[in-house]
Amino acid sequence: MALRDRKREILDAAAPIFGEEGYERASIDAIATRAGVSKPTVYSHFGGKEQLFRESVADSAQQQNEASLSAISQLDCSGDDWREGLYRLGLALADFSLSPCSVFLDRLITAEIGRDPEIFTMVQTRAVRPMHEALAGRLAMLGNAGRLQVADPVKAARQFVVLVNAELPGLTALGTLRITAETFETSVRDGVDTFLRAYAR
């Protein structure tokens, strides 16, 4: 097996274990077992638990960022169906927020920020800010096209993300409960409608 593939398998195994157990309780033995490698192999790739933890957080943030940027890039700001495009984008971003990767990342930040405040900055830098900036660019385009009134595109982008996700933590008990597709779509569309009431011309 290639070294890159083995490292990928270790990171894929580490993220849910860190997310479920937290940094202190997660063990290299458990991660190695789930990855199907030996404990020395984990150490040879990452040096130790702290480095593996940091790379796991960075990797999860990177995955989240790539998925979000892909969805944002598909928002067509020139067509007449721009409102439906915002609904589709809201559904995609909300769906990403409920993915195992995102749920584990949120749990890690909440559990470990007191021990390691830098992980919050890492996630903001690698995932949240680039996503907000990309979305801000699209919202600014809608503003220039006369669709929205957007004085501060970055603030509008942050508010869009918050609104489409607003009800999901309560509905899903912080990502631990499944909800129907209808409930999910209704909650997201309500968030987009609230955004449009504030920003649509």
BAKELO-449357 format. One record per residue: chain; x, y, z of N, C-alpha, C in turn; residue in one letter; residue number from 0. Coordinates in Angstrom, 3 decimals, decimal comma, padded with zeros to 6 digits. Layout:
# residues N
R chaine     n_c1     n_c2     n_c3    ca_c1    ca_c2    ca_c3     c_c1     c_c2     c_c3 residu num
R      A        X        Y        Z        X        Y        Z        X        Y        Z      A NUM
...
//
This chain:
# residues 201
R chaine     n_c1     n_c2     n_c3    ca_c1    ca_c2    ca_c3     c_c1     c_c2     c_c3 residu num
R      A  000,850 -001,202  000,000  000,000  000,000  000,000  000,884  001,250  000,000      M   0
R      A  000,528  002,245 -000,801  001,306  003,468 -000,875  001,253  004,211  000,450      A   1
R      A  002,349  004,960  000,716  002,415  005,710  001,962  001,261  006,700  002,072      L   2
R      A  000,919  007,354  000,952 -000,177  008,334  000,963 -001,492  007,664  001,324      R   3
R      A -001,742  006,459  000,753 -002,980  005,749  001,054 -003,045  005,365  002,530      D   4
R      A -001,921  004,944  003,062 -001,911  004,540  004,471 -002,166  005,747  005,376      R   5
R      A -001,570  006,864  005,054 -001,807  008,072  005,844 -003,273  008,488  005,751      K   6
R      A -003,850  008,361  004,547 -005,261  008,690  004,359 -006,154  007,794  005,215      R   7
R      A -005,838  006,515  005,266 -006,637  005,589  006,062 -006,538  005,901  007,556      E   8
R      A -005,365  006,326  007,998 -005,204  006,681  009,412 -006,020  007,931  009,738      I   9
R      A -005,973  008,931  008,863 -006,753  010,148  009,092 -008,252  009,852  009,075      L  10
R      A -008,686  008,997  008,154 -010,104  008,639  008,093 -010,549  007,897  009,351      D  11
R      A -009,644  007,120  009,921 -009,970  006,399  011,158 -009,915  007,315  012,373      A  12
R      A -009,005  008,263  012,347 -008,795  009,116  013,519 -009,935  010,100  013,748      A  13
R      A -010,485  010,674  012,671 -011,499  011,728  012,818 -012,697  011,288  013,648      A  14
R      A -013,350  010,156  013,332 -014,502  009,772  014,156 -014,130  009,382  015,579      P  15
R      A -012,946  008,811  015,773 -012,543  008,427  017,134 -012,280  009,666  017,979      I  16
R      A -011,579  010,637  017,433 -011,379  011,885  018,160 -012,720  012,572  018,400      F  17
R      A -013,609  012,529  017,384 -014,912  013,166  017,538 -015,775  012,504  018,594      G  18
R      A -015,715  011,170  018,672 -016,539  010,435  019,631 -015,942  010,439  021,039      E  19
R      A -014,628  010,321  021,119 -013,975  010,133  022,414 -013,333  011,394  022,976      E  20
R      A -013,046  012,376  022,099 -012,275  013,527  022,546 -010,792  013,200  022,536      G  21
R      A -009,986  014,224  022,691 -008,539  014,020  022,595 -008,010  013,105  023,700      Y  22
R      A -008,393  013,349  024,931 -007,814  012,619  026,053 -008,138  011,124  026,002      E  23
R      A -009,378  010,784  025,682 -009,811  009,392  025,739 -009,462  008,613  024,476      R  24
R      A -009,286  009,307  023,374 -008,935  008,622  022,125 -007,556  007,988  022,258      A  25
R      A -007,418  006,783  021,754 -006,133  006,089  021,862 -005,562  005,772  020,493      S  26
R      A -004,251  005,790  020,428 -003,568  005,416  019,185 -003,886  003,963  018,835      I  27
R      A -004,017  003,113  019,855 -004,353  001,710  019,604 -005,679  001,593  018,858      D  28
R      A -006,691  002,320  019,322 -008,009  002,256  018,689 -007,955  002,785  017,263      A  29
R      A -007,215  003,867  017,061 -007,093  004,457  015,725 -006,372  003,493  014,786      I  30
R      A -005,300  002,880  015,277 -004,558  001,924  014,456 -005,432  000,731  014,080      A  31
R      A -006,199  000,247  015,048 -007,082 -000,900  014,785 -008,116 -000,559  013,730      T  32
R      A -008,741  000,612  013,868 -009,770  000,998  012,890 -009,157  001,215  011,510      R  33
R      A -007,935  001,715  011,473 -007,273  001,960  010,188 -006,695  000,690  009,574      A  34
R      A -006,603 -000,372  010,391 -006,037 -001,618  009,896 -004,535 -001,566  009,738      G  35
R      A -003,879 -000,781  010,608 -002,416 -000,682  010,568 -001,874 -000,931  011,974      V  36
R      A -000,573 -001,018  012,080  000,047 -001,220  013,384  000,231  000,125  014,088      S  37
R      A  000,367  000,059  015,395  000,603  001,275  016,177  001,897  001,973  015,754      K  38
R      A  003,005  001,244  015,533  004,218  001,918  015,053  004,026  002,631  013,719      P  39
R      A  003,126  002,099  012,879  002,870  002,758  011,595  002,251  004,133  011,815      T  40
R      A  001,331  004,224  012,784  000,726  005,519  013,089  001,801  006,499  013,544      V  41
R      A  002,677  006,055  014,431  003,741  006,928  014,934  004,722  007,308  013,821      Y  42
R      A  004,960  006,402  012,891  005,909  006,712  011,818  005,374  007,802  010,899      S  43
R      A  004,049  007,895  010,773  003,447  008,908  009,906  003,188  010,225  010,623      H  44
R      A  002,894  010,161  011,924  002,444  011,362  012,619  003,270  011,735  013,847      F  45
R      A  004,176  010,890  014,255  005,043  011,222  015,373  004,418  010,984  016,733      G  46
R      A  003,169  011,350  016,891  002,515  011,176  018,186  001,061  011,587  018,116      G  47
R      A  000,397  011,458  019,222 -001,043  011,708  019,286 -001,384  013,168  019,009      K  48
R      A -000,599  014,087  019,559 -000,895  015,503  019,377 -000,810  015,902  017,907      E  49
R      A  000,221  015,446  017,214  000,355  015,778  015,802 -000,756  015,135  014,976      Q  50
R      A -001,106  013,902  015,315 -002,210  013,238  014,614 -003,512  013,996  014,834      L  51
R      A -003,734  014,449  016,057 -004,946  015,203  016,357 -005,013  016,474  015,523      F  52
R      A -003,930  017,215  015,483 -003,912  018,473  014,739 -004,122  018,234  013,236      R  53
R      A -003,464  017,206  012,712 -003,623  016,916  011,285 -005,026  016,406  010,981      E  54
R      A -005,624  015,706  011,935 -006,996  015,234  011,752 -007,962  016,409  011,688      S  55
R      A -007,796  017,369  012,585 -008,645  018,566  012,576 -008,449  019,333  011,277      V  56
R      A -007,194  019,525  010,868 -006,905  020,260  009,637 -007,493  019,545  008,426      A  57
R      A -007,391  018,225  008,411 -007,915  017,446  007,292 -009,431  017,535  007,227      D  58
R      A -010,100  017,429  008,366 -011,561  017,540  008,392 -012,003  018,926  007,929      S  59
R      A -011,287  019,950  008,366 -011,608  021,317  007,942 -011,425  021,472  006,442      A  60
R      A -010,360  020,868  005,907 -010,098  020,956  004,475 -011,200  020,262  003,673      Q  61
R      A -011,636  019,099  004,127 -012,718  018,389  003,445 -014,002  019,214  003,455      Q  62
R      A -014,304  019,797  004,598 -015,501  020,626  004,723 -015,421  021,823  003,780      Q  63
R      A -014,250  022,432  003,700 -014,060  023,603  002,864 -014,233  023,269  001,386      N  64
R      A -013,638  022,164  000,940 -013,719  021,783 -000,466 -015,164  021,526 -000,890      E  65
R      A -015,924  020,850 -000,055 -017,319  020,570 -000,384 -018,128  021,865 -000,454      A  66
R      A -017,912  022,759  000,494 -018,658  024,018  000,523 -018,315  024,888 -000,681      S  67
R      A -017,037  024,993 -001,006 -016,620  025,827 -002,133 -017,169  025,296 -003,450      L  68
R      A -017,242  023,978 -003,566 -017,798  023,381 -004,781 -019,267  023,765 -004,941      S  69
R      A -020,023  023,710 -003,852 -021,442  024,071 -003,913 -021,619  025,551 -004,227      A  70
R      A -020,806  026,392 -003,604 -020,915  027,839 -003,833 -020,589  028,187 -005,283      I  71
R      A -019,611  027,504 -005,858 -019,199  027,796 -007,237 -020,303  027,494 -008,245      S  72
R      A -021,277  026,668 -007,856 -022,359  026,300 -008,759 -023,548  027,260 -008,701      Q  73
R      A -023,476  028,269 -007,821 -024,564  029,244 -007,735 -024,517  030,174 -008,943      L  74
R      A -025,536  030,119 -009,771 -025,626  030,947 -010,970 -026,271  032,281 -010,602      D  75
R      A -025,498  033,336 -010,719 -025,981  034,658 -010,313 -026,581  035,441 -011,482      C  76
R      A -026,544  034,876 -012,679 -027,000  035,623 -013,850 -028,399  035,231 -014,312      S  77
R      A -028,878  034,049 -013,922 -030,164  033,571 -014,408 -031,338  034,066 -013,593      G  78
R      A -032,520  033,817 -014,115 -033,731  034,241 -013,429 -034,088  033,345 -012,248      D  79
R      A -033,468  032,163 -012,181 -033,784  031,235 -011,085 -032,786  031,371 -009,944      D  80
R      A -032,274  032,581 -009,729 -031,263  032,798 -008,696 -031,802  032,492 -007,303      W  81
R      A -033,101  032,747 -007,088 -033,676  032,421 -005,781 -033,636  030,920 -005,529      R  82
R      A -034,026  030,151 -006,540 -033,969  028,696 -006,382 -032,523  028,239 -006,223      E  83
R      A -031,610  028,961 -006,863 -030,188  028,648 -006,688 -029,746  028,846 -005,248      G  84
R      A -030,254  029,894 -004,607 -029,934  030,120 -003,193 -030,529  029,023 -002,315      L  85
R      A -031,740  028,569 -002,667 -032,332  027,454 -001,914 -031,463  026,202 -002,046      Y  86
R      A -031,033  025,901 -003,278 -030,204  024,714 -003,489 -028,888  024,834 -002,728      R  87
R      A -028,305  026,031 -002,742 -027,054  026,237 -002,020 -027,276  026,075 -000,519      L  88
R      A -028,364  026,635 -000,010 -028,659  026,491  001,410 -028,809  025,036  001,810      G  89
R      A -029,489  024,250  000,974 -029,658  022,821  001,255 -028,315  022,103  001,258      L  90
R      A -027,459  022,464  000,313 -026,144  021,811  000,243 -025,294  022,145  001,458      A  91
R      A -025,242  023,418  001,825 -024,423  023,823  002,974 -024,956  023,228  004,272      L  92
R      A -026,275  023,182  004,409 -026,867  022,585  005,606 -026,585  021,089  005,653      A  93
R      A -026,642  020,439  004,495 -026,354  019,005  004,434 -024,913  018,740  004,856      D  94
R      A -023,992  019,590  004,403 -022,595  019,436  004,809 -022,450  019,583  006,324      F  95
R      A -023,234  020,474  006,920 -023,120  020,714  008,363 -023,541  019,493  009,166      S  96
R      A -024,327  018,594  008,550 -024,762  017,383  009,232 -023,941  016,159  008,855      L  97
R      A -022,938  016,349  007,999 -022,101  015,227  007,601 -021,269  014,758  008,788      S  98
R      A -020,871  013,487  008,816 -020,022  013,006  009,921 -018,777  013,855  010,115      P  99
R      A -018,169  014,282  009,008 -016,956  015,100  009,098 -017,224  016,389  009,860      C 100
R      A -018,323  017,062  009,514 -018,652  018,331  010,165 -019,055  018,132  011,613      S 101
R      A -019,850  017,084  011,879 -020,286  016,818  013,249 -019,093  016,514  014,148      V 102
R      A -018,168  015,683  013,660 -016,977  015,362  014,444 -016,142  016,615  014,685      F 103
R      A -016,034  017,454  013,654 -015,242  018,675  013,785 -015,843  019,601  014,833      L 104
R      A -017,155  019,764  014,809 -017,815  020,618  015,803 -017,608  020,085  017,218      D 105
R      A -017,699  018,761  017,369 -017,498  018,169  018,692 -016,071  018,393  019,182      R 106
R      A -015,127  018,247  018,275 -013,727  018,437  018,660 -013,469  019,865  019,114      L 107
R      A -013,982  020,814  018,357 -013,753  022,219  018,711 -014,354  022,523  020,079      I 108
R      A -015,597  022,077  020,272 -016,270  022,338  021,544 -015,534  021,704  022,714      T 109
R      A -015,076  020,457  022,509 -014,438  019,723  023,604 -013,010  020,173  023,882      A 110
R      A -012,294  020,595  022,849 -010,853  020,804  023,002 -010,387  022,249  022,941      E 111
R      A -011,294  023,200  022,702 -010,836  024,578  022,540 -010,178  025,111  023,808      I 112
R      A -010,633  024,655  024,980 -009,999  025,089  026,221 -008,584  024,571  026,350      G 113
R      A -008,346  023,351  025,902 -007,020  022,749  025,978 -006,104  023,273  024,883      R 114
R      A -006,668  023,497  023,696 -005,862  023,896  022,543 -006,631  024,944  021,734      D 115
R      A -006,575  026,218  022,153 -007,340  027,265  021,476 -006,998  027,427  020,000      P 116
R      A -005,817  026,971  019,607 -005,406  027,163  018,213 -006,252  026,363  017,232      E 117
R      A -006,943  025,307  017,704 -007,720  024,527  016,749 -008,894  025,343  016,209      I 118
R      A -009,433  026,264  017,016 -010,506  027,126  016,522 -009,980  027,996  015,391      F 119
R      A -008,815  028,597  015,597 -008,207  029,438  014,558 -007,906  028,621  013,319      T 120
R      A -007,446  027,389  013,503 -007,117  026,522  012,379 -008,350  026,251  011,523      M 121
R      A -009,456  025,917  012,165 -010,683  025,620  011,430 -011,223  026,880  010,763      V 122
R      A -011,177  028,003  011,458 -011,612  029,255  010,859 -010,796  029,576  009,611      Q 123
R      A -009,490  029,384  009,698 -008,598  029,718  008,589 -008,757  028,759  007,418      T 124
R      A -008,891  027,480  007,717 -008,906  026,466  006,655 -010,276  026,252  006,041      R 125
R      A -011,335  026,490  006,776 -012,668  026,142  006,277 -013,648  027,303  006,303      A 126
R      A -013,817  027,926  007,452 -014,924  028,877  007,610 -014,698  030,160  006,821      V 127
R      A -013,553  030,805  006,995 -013,326  032,083  006,323 -013,284  031,965  004,811      R 128
R      A -012,573  030,975  004,248 -012,600  030,846  002,783 -014,011  030,618  002,242      P 129
R      A -014,816  029,854  002,974 -016,187  029,608  002,540 -017,010  030,887  002,596      M 130
R      A -016,882  031,647  003,679 -017,603  032,912  003,789 -017,182  033,883  002,693      H 131
R      A -015,888  033,933  002,400 -015,400  034,858  001,373 -015,899  034,471 -000,013      E 132
R      A -015,922  033,162 -000,296 -016,429  032,710 -001,595 -017,913  033,028 -001,731      A 133
R      A -018,668  032,781 -000,670 -020,101  033,080 -000,696 -020,327  034,579 -000,789      L 134
R      A -019,510  035,356 -000,103 -019,635  036,818 -000,166 -019,473  037,312 -001,601      A 135
R      A -018,556  036,695 -002,334 -018,350  037,080 -003,731 -019,599  036,847 -004,568      G 136
R      A -020,251  035,708 -004,345 -021,478  035,404 -005,092 -022,616  036,346 -004,693      R 137
R      A -022,735  036,643 -003,420 -023,790  037,551 -002,971 -023,547  038,959 -003,505      L 138
R      A -022,289  039,354 -003,587 -021,963  040,664 -004,161 -022,367  040,715 -005,633      A 139
R      A -022,185  039,600 -006,337 -022,605  039,532 -007,744 -024,114  039,694 -007,862      M 140
R      A -024,849  039,067 -006,954 -026,302  039,236 -006,954 -026,678  040,679 -006,622      L 141
R      A -025,887  041,312 -005,770 -026,111  042,722 -005,475 -025,872  043,593 -006,691      G 142
R      A -024,776  043,329 -007,409 -024,459  044,100 -008,611 -025,498  043,894 -009,707      N 143
R      A -026,139  042,717 -009,692 -027,172  042,436 -010,690 -028,534  043,001 -010,290      A 144
R      A -028,604  043,643 -009,129 -029,850  044,249 -008,683 -030,808  043,289 -008,014      G 145
R      A -030,298  042,089 -007,668 -031,167  041,102 -007,017 -031,233  041,313 -005,504      R 146
R      A -030,091  041,654 -004,913 -029,989  041,819 -003,465 -029,466  043,206 -003,130      L 147
R      A -029,739  043,640 -001,919 -029,120  044,841 -001,367 -028,096  044,377 -000,338      Q 148
R      A -026,820  044,441 -000,711 -025,773  043,866  000,129 -024,706  044,929  000,391      V 149
R      A -024,806  045,581  001,542 -023,814  046,587  001,895 -022,510  045,940  002,345      A 150
R      A -022,607  044,811  003,032 -021,436  044,107  003,549 -021,571  042,634  003,159      D 151
R      A -021,000  042,224  002,022 -021,170  040,853  001,540 -020,666  039,783  002,497      P 152
R      A -019,585  040,051  003,218 -019,055  039,041  004,135 -020,015  038,823  005,299      V 153
R      A -020,556  039,919  005,835 -021,550  039,778  006,909 -022,782  039,044  006,395      K 154
R      A -023,218  039,382  005,183 -024,382  038,709  004,602 -024,115  037,220  004,436      A 155
R      A -022,908  036,863  004,034 -022,551  035,453  003,867 -022,610  034,726  005,202      A 156
R      A -022,074  035,345  006,244 -022,128  034,720  007,575 -023,569  034,520  008,008      R 157
R      A -024,407  035,519  007,763 -025,800  035,426  008,182 -026,545  034,361  007,377      Q 158
R      A -026,231  034,230  006,102 -026,862  033,193  005,272 -026,575  031,808  005,846      F 159
R      A -025,309  031,566  006,166 -024,918  030,253  006,694 -025,604  029,981  008,029      V 160
R      A -025,647  030,989  008,889 -026,303  030,817  010,193 -027,786  030,526  010,016      V 161
R      A -028,441  031,249  009,124 -029,891  031,101  008,964 -030,278  029,742  008,389      L 162
R      A -029,531  029,241  007,406 -029,917  027,951  006,813 -029,680  026,804  007,794      V 163
R      A -028,808  027,027  008,777 -028,528  025,998  009,778 -029,224  026,241  011,107      N 164
R      A -029,993  027,320  011,208 -030,486  027,772  012,507 -031,268  026,716  013,280      A 165
R      A -032,141  025,985  012,620 -033,014  025,040  013,321 -032,406  023,643  013,451      E 166
R      A -031,383  023,363  012,688 -030,884  021,987  012,623 -030,288  021,468  013,927      L 167
R      A -029,534  022,250  014,684 -029,013  021,710  015,951 -030,113  021,206  016,877      P 168
R      A -031,215  021,951  016,956 -032,317  021,522  017,811 -033,075  020,349  017,242      G 169
R      A -033,302  020,369  015,926 -034,055  019,288  015,295 -033,302  017,965  015,327      L 170
R      A -031,978  018,037  015,221 -031,176  016,809  015,148 -030,455  016,489  016,451      T 171
R      A -030,734  017,258  017,508 -030,022  017,077  018,786 -028,519  017,079  018,548      A 172
R      A -028,070  018,176  017,937 -026,641  018,373  017,640 -026,081  017,265  016,757      L 173
R      A -026,863  016,861  015,777 -026,392  015,891  014,800 -026,506  014,446  015,212      G 174
R      A -027,210  014,168  016,317 -027,309  012,786  016,805 -028,614  012,109  016,409      T 175
R      A -029,593  012,879  015,913 -030,870  012,313  015,505 -031,102  012,537  014,017      L 176
R      A -031,731  011,570  013,364 -032,089  011,714  011,966 -033,441  012,417  011,869      R 177
R      A -033,578  013,263  010,847 -034,857  013,919  010,594 -035,282  013,597  009,174      I 178
R      A -036,564  013,796  008,883 -037,061  013,490  007,547 -036,528  014,521  006,552      T 179
R      A -036,511  014,112  005,300 -036,074  015,027  004,248 -036,975  016,249  004,182      A 180
R      A -038,259  016,050  004,423 -039,206  017,164  004,391 -038,923  018,164  005,509      E 181
R      A -038,656  017,668  006,703 -038,341  018,554  007,823 -037,047  019,314  007,560      T 182
R      A -036,059  018,612  007,036 -034,776  019,234  006,719 -034,967  020,348  005,696      F 183
R      A -035,648  020,049  004,606 -035,822  021,044  003,544 -036,629  022,235  004,026      E 184
R      A -037,672  021,987  004,799 -038,492  023,089  005,303 -037,682  024,023  006,190      T 185
R      A -036,854  023,463  007,062 -036,066  024,299  007,971 -035,067  025,142  007,195      S 186
R      A -034,463  024,547  006,164 -033,474  025,292  005,378 -034,157  026,371  004,547      V 187
R      A -035,254  026,033  003,899 -035,962  027,018  003,085 -036,478  028,176  003,948      R 188
R      A -036,904  027,894  005,152 -037,319  028,972  006,062 -036,145  029,914  006,334      D 189
R      A -034,959  029,343  006,487 -033,779  030,166  006,709 -033,452  031,037  005,514      G 190
R      A -033,545  030,471  004,303 -033,283  031,253  003,091 -034,340  032,341  002,931      V 191
R      A -035,601  032,008  003,219 -036,663  033,016  003,132 -036,398  034,185  004,083      D 192
R      A -035,933  033,883  005,281 -035,599  034,949  006,236 -034,474  035,819  005,699      T 193
R      A -033,473  035,184  005,111 -032,365  035,925  004,495 -032,877  036,832  003,380      F 194
R      A -033,766  036,314  002,538 -034,269  037,097  001,420 -035,140  038,251  001,891      L 195
R      A -035,881  038,056  002,958 -036,677  039,172  003,483 -035,791  040,325  003,932      R 196
R      A -034,590  040,000  004,359 -033,665  041,037  004,811 -032,878  041,667  003,659      A 197
R      A -032,582  040,875  002,613 -031,641  041,352  001,595 -032,195  041,496  000,184      Y 198
R      A -033,298  040,837 -000,129 -033,800  040,932 -001,505 -034,334  042,323 -001,815      A 199
R      A -034,099  042,786 -003,030 -034,638  044,090 -003,433 -036,137  043,990 -003,633      R 200
//
